[in-house]
Amino acid sequence: LKRFAAWFDIRPGEGRTVLLAIAGAFLVMAALTLGRALREGLYLNNFAVETLPYVTAAVALLGLPLAHRFSRFLSRYGIQRVLIALILIESLGLALLWIGSGVEAWRRAAIVGLYLWTALGLLLLTSGFWVLTSERFPLRGAKRLYGLVSAGGTAGAMLAGLTLGALAESIDLRLLLPGLVVLLLLFLLLVLMQGKGSVKPSIEPESKGGFREVWGNSHLKIIALLVICATGASVLIDFQFKEAARAAHATAPNPESALTAFLGNFYGITGALALAFQLLVSGRLMARAGMGLALAMLPMVLLAGSAGFALLPGLLLITRTRGADNALRKGSFRPAVEVLYVPWAEGLRRRTKSVIDTTVDALAEGAGAGLIFLVVTLAGLSSRWLSVGVVLLGGAFLLLTRRMDRIYLGTVVERLREGEVSLAETPGARQGELGLSATFTRMDLQTLLGSLGGVEDLGVEAPASPRPAAVPLPPLDPP
């Protein structure tokens, strides 16, 4: 345990918090992967692939009001109470859909309901988990440990995917739905273990609208644009991948189970790749190379893979491109984005993070579904033409990562000026290791701040929105 803590730089007093966060990420991502593979396998074998944009658009439209209510509930009631209620509601809905899917007259309706229920509920649950986790770590702790926490989630996705791949062709897929409920109830137990005092309602005044706050803040707006580019490109690539996978398994003796097993193995293998990246690369990449490079890994792969598929379409190439997208979204992009939220006060983070994770993400999915409908369903063109959209989004994505690197730096300094001293590590035993580094991972930020006359001295942009009230985060990093 000491060697493990030393390798991942887990410091005294952080052990329980880190273990709970890793276990929570494991269960959330296992549930997300199991739910995703089940709904996609069942849907694609009961409905034409050309109808996929309709259900994707439905998820986007339903996600907008749900995200708004979820954001308000987080600020009003506190994360723990909202997560408990969400888990119980999601579990009850899954139980009802499991019963409905066993009745032949209700089967197709239950499959559509399962798609919508898992897509929306598990997305909100994942967003809530990361809000909960972000309030347990200060900025320096987040940059050190988010890669490890995300690795726990990736391990859960890998195990769920490989297990599903092994079982899907030998058992009735309906029998896996109770397993999904069990994962949710285990996560409920972990939420209860956090303790009532660790998660509290916001003490900041309630905002008129989280979306307006996001768009009026340069830092949060760039995060939202990054999410739009990443999600939009992923939706287009995902359609190309599912179309090719469905065609490849259409002649199997049991196409539904064969496709679900393939998807399970796919998510399991890409989860393993993401896990290796998180454990060996992600944390060190953010700490030593900065946030810009950590964010830029994904668009570079998207550009190369989509350009290749446009020229030489085929199942192998699109599977590799979609696999790289899935692995890097978990292994590099997601941990980096979560760190970008940490400098902000709890109230603002609760109001805006769920908006970006749900509303903005849903809008990007809806736009991607609309483009698929226009190009494939309406115009009747080959899905390879969607690669043009992926290349354009990847290019915009890459440009945004450079801008985010500068804005993030300015936000950290600005928050320090406002009194968020817990963002920086207190100088002490590690003082001798501190040196000048633009990544803020080996720099005494307080000393830096005292030597600056303003944020402009760094050559970065300060946040454009009015300063939120400073709500000190618990200083988990010891002196």
C-alpha positions in Angstrom: 0.0 0.0 0.0 2.9 2.4 0.8 4.5 1.7 -2.6 1.1 2.2 -4.3 0.6 5.5 -2.5 4.1 6.6 -3.3 3.8 5.7 -7.0 0.6 7.7 -7.4 1.6 10.5 -5.0 -1.2 9.8 -2.5 -0.4 11.8 0.6 -1.3 11.3 4.3 -5.0 11.9 4.9 -6.1 11.4 1.3 -6.3 7.6 1.3 -10.0 7.1 2.2 -11.2 9.9 -0.1 -9.2 8.5 -3.0 -10.4 4.9 -2.5 -14.0 6.0 -2.3 -13.6 8.1 -5.5 -11.9 5.2 -7.3 -14.6 2.7 -6.2 -17.4 5.2 -7.2 -15.9 5.7 -10.6 -15.6 1.9 -11.1 -19.3 1.3 -10.3 -20.5 4.3 -12.3 -18.6 3.5 -15.4 -19.4 -0.2 -15.2 -23.1 0.7 -15.1 -22.7 3.2 -17.9 -20.9 0.6 -20.1 -23.3 -2.2 -19.3 -26.3 0.0 -20.0 -24.9 1.4 -23.2 -24.0 -2.0 -24.7 -27.3 -3.5 -23.8 -29.4 -0.6 -25.2 -27.4 -0.4 -28.4 -27.4 -4.2 -29.1 -31.1 -4.5 -28.4 -32.1 -1.3 -30.4 -30.0 -2.0 -33.5 -31.4 -5.5 -33.8 -35.0 -4.5 -33.4 -35.0 -1.2 -35.4 -33.3 -0.1 -38.7 -30.0 1.7 -38.2 -31.4 4.7 -40.1 -33.7 5.4 -37.2 -30.8 5.9 -34.8 -30.7 9.7 -35.3 -34.4 9.9 -34.1 -33.6 8.2 -30.7 -30.4 10.2 -30.4 -32.3 13.5 -31.0 -34.9 12.4 -28.5 -32.2 11.9 -25.9 -31.0 15.4 -26.7 -34.4 17.0 -26.4 -35.4 15.3 -23.2 -32.0 16.0 -21.7 -32.4 19.8 -21.9 -35.2 20.2 -19.2 -33.7 17.3 -17.2 -30.3 19.1 -17.1 -31.9 22.3 -15.9 -33.8 20.6 -13.1 -30.8 18.6 -12.1 -28.6 21.7 -11.9 -31.2 23.5 -9.7 -31.6 20.4 -7.4 -27.8 20.2 -6.9 -27.7 23.8 -5.7 -30.8 23.6 -3.6 -30.6 20.1 -1.9 -26.9 19.1 -2.1 -25.2 16.5 -4.2 -25.6 13.6 -1.9 -29.4 13.8 -1.5 -29.9 14.3 -5.3 -27.7 11.3 -6.1 -29.5 9.1 -3.7 -32.9 10.1 -5.2 -31.6 9.7 -8.8 -30.2 6.2 -8.1 -33.4 5.0 -6.6 -35.5 6.4 -9.4 -33.2 4.9 -12.1 -33.3 1.5 -10.4 -37.1 1.5 -10.2 -37.4 2.4 -13.8 -35.0 -0.3 -14.9 -37.0 -2.9 -12.9 -40.2 -1.8 -14.7 -38.6 -1.9 -18.1 -37.2 -5.4 -17.4 -40.7 -6.6 -16.7 -42.0 -4.8 -19.8 -39.4 -6.3 -22.1 -40.6 -9.8 -21.2 -44.0 -9.1 -22.7 -44.0 -9.6 -26.5 -46.6 -6.8 -27.1 -44.5 -4.3 -25.1 -41.0 -5.5 -26.2 -40.3 -2.8 -28.8 -41.7 0.0 -26.7 -39.6 -1.3 -23.7 -36.4 -1.3 -25.8 -37.0 2.3 -26.8 -37.7 3.2 -23.2 -34.6 1.4 -22.0 -32.5 3.3 -24.5 -33.9 6.7 -23.3 -33.9 5.7 -19.6 -30.3 4.5 -19.5 -28.9 7.2 -21.8 -30.4 10.1 -19.7 -30.3 8.6 -16.2 -26.7 7.3 -16.3 -25.5 10.5 -17.9 -26.9 12.5 -15.0 -25.5 10.0 -12.6 -22.0 10.3 -14.1 -22.2 14.1 -14.0 -23.3 14.0 -10.4 -20.5 11.7 -9.4 -17.8 14.0 -10.9 -19.4 17.0 -9.1 -19.2 15.1 -5.9 -15.6 14.1 -6.6 -14.5 17.6 -7.5 -15.6 18.9 -4.1 -13.3 16.4 -2.4 -10.0 17.6 -4.0 -8.3 21.0 -4.3 -6.7 21.9 -7.6 -3.3 20.4 -6.9 -4.9 17.2 -5.6 -7.1 17.0 -8.6 -4.2 17.2 -11.1 -2.3 14.5 -9.1 -5.2 12.1 -8.6 -7.9 12.5 -11.2 -6.0 10.2 -13.6 -6.0 7.6 -10.9 -9.7 8.1 -10.1 -10.6 8.0 -13.8 -8.5 4.8 -14.1 -10.9 3.2 -11.5 -13.8 4.1 -13.8 -12.0 2.8 -16.9 -11.4 -0.5 -15.0 -15.1 -0.7 -14.3 -15.9 -0.1 -18.0 -13.4 -2.7 -19.1 -14.7 -5.4 -16.7 -18.3 -4.7 -17.6 -17.6 -4.8 -21.3 -15.6 -8.0 -21.3 -18.1 -9.7 -19.0 -20.9 -8.7 -21.3 -19.0 -9.9 -24.3 -18.5 -13.3 -22.7 -22.1 -13.7 -21.5 -24.2 -12.1 -24.2 -24.2 -15.0 -26.6 -25.0 -17.6 -23.9 -27.8 -16.0 -21.9 -30.9 -13.9 -22.4 -29.9 -10.3 -22.5 -32.9 -9.4 -20.2 -31.1 -11.2 -17.4 -28.4 -8.6 -17.4 -30.7 -5.8 -16.4 -30.9 -6.9 -12.8 -27.1 -6.8 -12.8 -27.3 -3.2 -13.8 -29.6 -2.5 -10.9 -27.1 -4.2 -8.5 -24.3 -1.9 -9.7 -26.5 1.2 -9.0 -27.4 0.0 -5.5 -23.7 -0.6 -4.7 -22.9 2.9 -5.9 -25.7 4.1 -3.6 -23.9 2.5 -0.7 -20.7 4.4 -1.6 -22.6 7.7 -1.7 -23.9 7.0 1.8 -20.4 6.3 3.0 -19.3 9.8 2.0 -20.9 11.1 5.2 -23.5 13.8 5.5 -21.1 16.5 6.4 -19.0 16.2 3.3 -21.6 17.3 0.8 -23.8 20.2 1.5 -26.2 22.5 -0.4 -24.6 25.6 -1.9 -24.5 28.8 0.2 -24.3 31.0 -2.8 -27.4 32.7 -4.2 -29.2 30.8 -6.8 -28.4 31.9 -10.4 -31.1 32.8 -12.9 -29.6 30.4 -15.5 -26.6 28.1 -15.6 -26.4 28.2 -19.4 -26.0 32.0 -19.4 -23.3 31.7 -16.7 -21.5 29.2 -18.9 -21.6 31.4 -22.0 -20.7 34.6 -20.2 -17.5 33.1 -18.7 -14.5 32.7 -21.1 -13.2 29.7 -19.1 -16.5 27.8 -19.0 -17.4 28.7 -22.5 -14.2 27.1 -23.9 -15.0 24.0 -21.8 -18.4 23.9 -23.4 -17.0 24.3 -26.9 -14.5 21.5 -26.3 -17.3 19.2 -25.2 -19.4 20.2 -28.3 -16.5 19.3 -30.6 -15.7 16.1 -28.8 -19.3 14.9 -28.5 -20.3 16.0 -32.0 -17.3 14.2 -33.6 -17.9 11.1 -31.4 -21.6 10.9 -32.5 -20.6 10.9 -36.2 -17.9 8.3 -35.8 -20.2 6.2 -33.6 -22.8 6.0 -36.3 -20.2 4.9 -38.9 -19.0 2.3 -36.5 -22.4 0.9 -35.6 -23.5 0.8 -39.2 -20.4 -1.2 -40.1 -20.8 -3.5 -37.0 -24.5 -4.2 -37.7 -23.8 -5.1 -41.3 -20.9 -7.4 -40.2 -23.1 -9.4 -37.7 -26.4 -9.4 -39.7 -25.8 -13.0 -40.9 -25.0 -14.5 -37.5 -27.3 -17.2 -36.1 -28.4 -14.8 -33.4 -27.6 -11.3 -34.6 -28.9 -9.6 -31.4 -26.6 -11.5 -29.1 -23.7 -11.5 -31.5 -23.8 -7.7 -31.9 -24.2 -7.2 -28.2 -21.3 -9.5 -27.5 -19.2 -7.6 -30.1 -20.0 -4.2 -28.5 -19.3 -5.6 -25.0 -15.9 -6.8 -26.1 -15.2 -3.6 -28.0 -16.0 -1.4 -24.9 -14.0 -3.8 -22.7 -10.9 -3.7 -24.9 -11.0 0.0 -25.4 -11.5 0.3 -21.6 -8.3 -1.7 -21.1 -6.4 0.7 -23.4 -7.8 3.7 -21.6 -6.9 2.2 -18.2 -3.3 1.7 -19.3 -3.1 5.2 -20.6 -4.6 6.6 -17.4 -2.3 4.7 -15.1 0.9 5.3 -17.1 0.4 8.5 -19.0 -2.6 10.7 -18.0 -1.5 12.1 -14.6 2.1 12.7 -15.7 1.0 14.3 -18.9 -1.2 16.8 -17.1 1.4 17.4 -14.5 4.4 17.8 -16.7 3.2 18.8 -20.2 0.2 21.0 -19.2 -3.5 20.9 -19.8 -3.3 21.9 -23.5 -1.4 18.8 -24.6 -3.6 16.5 -22.5 -6.7 17.9 -24.3 -5.1 17.9 -27.7 -4.5 14.1 -27.8 -8.1 13.3 -28.8 -8.5 15.7 -31.7 -5.2 14.7 -33.3 -6.4 11.0 -33.4 -9.8 12.0 -34.7 -8.3 14.0 -37.6 -6.0 11.1 -38.6 -8.6 8.4 -38.3 -11.5 10.1 -40.0 -9.3 11.3 -42.9 -8.2 7.7 -43.3 -11.8 6.3 -43.2 -12.9 8.9 -45.8 -10.3 7.5 -48.2 -10.4 3.8 -47.3 -13.7 2.9 -45.6 -13.9 -0.4 -43.8 -14.9 -2.1 -40.5 -11.4 -2.5 -39.3 -10.4 1.1 -39.8 -13.6 2.6 -38.3 -13.4 0.2 -35.4 -9.8 1.4 -34.6 -10.8 5.0 -35.0 -13.9 4.6 -32.7 -11.8 2.6 -30.3 -9.1 5.3 -30.1 -11.9 7.9 -29.6 -13.4 5.9 -26.8 -10.1 5.2 -25.1 -8.7 8.7 -25.3 -12.0 10.3 -24.2 -11.7 8.2 -21.0 -8.0 8.2 -20.7 -7.0 11.8 -21.5 -9.9 14.1 -22.4 -12.3 13.3 -19.5 -9.7 13.6 -16.6 -8.4 16.9 -18.1 -11.8 18.4 -18.4 -12.7 17.5 -14.8 -9.5 19.3 -13.6 -10.6 22.4 -15.6 -13.6 22.7 -13.3 -11.7 22.5 -10.0 -10.6 26.2 -9.6 -14.2 27.4 -9.4 -16.2 27.8 -6.1 -18.6 25.0 -5.2 -21.9 26.9 -6.1 -20.8 27.9 -9.6 -19.4 24.5 -10.3 -22.6 22.8 -9.3 -24.7 25.2 -11.4 -22.6 25.0 -14.5 -20.9 21.6 -14.6 -24.2 19.7 -14.9 -25.3 22.1 -17.6 -22.2 21.4 -19.7 -22.3 17.6 -19.0 -26.0 17.3 -19.9 -27.5 20.3 -21.7 -24.4 21.2 -23.9 -23.6 17.5 -24.4 -27.2 16.8 -25.4 -27.2 19.7 -27.9 -24.0 18.4 -29.5 -25.6 14.9 -29.7 -28.7 16.4 -31.3 -26.7 18.4 -33.8 -24.8 15.3 -34.7 -28.0 13.3 -35.1 -29.4 16.1 -37.3 -26.4 16.0 -39.6 -26.6 12.2 -39.8 -30.3 12.5 -40.7 -29.6 15.0 -43.4 -26.6 13.2 -45.0 -27.6 9.5 -44.6 -31.3 9.2 -44.0 -32.6 12.1 -46.1 -30.0 12.5 -48.8 -29.1 8.8 -49.0 -25.4 9.4 -49.1 -22.8 7.0 -47.7 -21.9 7.5 -44.1 -18.2 8.0 -45.1 -19.2 11.6 -46.0 -19.7 12.2 -42.2 -15.9 12.1 -42.0 -15.9 15.6 -43.4 -17.8 16.8 -40.4 -15.4 14.9 -38.0 -12.4 16.5 -39.6 -13.9 20.0 -39.3 -14.8 19.4 -35.7 -11.4 18.0 -35.0 -9.6 21.0 -36.4 -11.8 23.4 -34.3 -11.2 21.1 -31.3 -7.4 21.4 -31.7 -7.5 25.2 -31.9 -9.6 25.4 -28.8 -7.1 23.3 -26.8 -4.4 26.0 -27.3 -6.8 28.8 -26.1 -7.9 26.7 -23.1 -4.3 26.2 -21.9 -3.9 30.0 -21.5 -7.3 30.7 -20.0 -7.0 27.9 -17.5 -3.7 29.5 -16.2 -5.4 32.9 -15.9 -8.3 31.4 -14.0 -6.1 29.7 -11.4 -4.2 33.0 -10.7 -7.4 35.0 -10.5 -9.0 32.5 -8.0 -5.9 32.8 -5.9 -6.3 36.5 -5.8 -9.9 36.1 -4.6 -8.7 34.0 -1.6 -8.8 30.4 -2.9 -5.6 29.6 -1.1 -6.6 25.9 -1.0 -5.9 25.7 -4.7 -2.2 25.9 -4.1 -0.1 23.5 -2.1 1.2 25.2 1.1 5.0 25.5 1.0 6.7 23.1 3.3 8.6 19.9 3.0 8.2 19.9 -0.8 9.5 23.5 -1.1 12.8 22.3 -2.4 11.1 20.6 -5.4 9.3 23.8 -6.5 10.5 25.3 -9.7 9.2 27.5 -12.5 6.7 25.6 -14.6 3.8 26.9 -16.6 1.8 23.8 -15.8 1.5 25.0 -12.1 2.4 21.6 -10.9 5.8 22.4 -9.4 5.4 26.0 -8.6 4.6 27.8 -5.4 1.5 29.6 -6.6 1.3 31.9 -3.6 4.9 33.1 -4.2 4.1 33.6 -7.8 1.0 35.5 -7.1 2.9 37.8 -4.7 5.4 38.7 -7.4 2.8 39.5 -10.1 1.2 42.9 -10.6 -1.8 41.4 -12.4 -3.0 38.5 -14.4 -1.9 40.3 -17.5 1.7 39.7 -16.4 1.2 36.1 -17.4 0.1 36.9 -20.9 -3.2 35.1 -20.3 -6.9 36.1 -20.2 -8.7 36.6 -17.0 -12.3 35.1 -16.7 -14.8 37.4 -18.4 -17.7 36.9 -16.0 -18.2 38.6 -12.7 -16.2 37.0 -9.9 -18.1 34.4 -8.0 -18.1 34.6 -4.2 -15.1 32.7 -2.8 -16.2 29.6 -1.0 -13.0 28.0 0.5 -12.5 24.3 -0.5 -11.3 21.9 2.2 -7.5 22.0 2.1 -6.8 18.2 1.7 -3.2 18.7 0.7 -1.2 18.8 4.0 1.7 21.3 4.5 
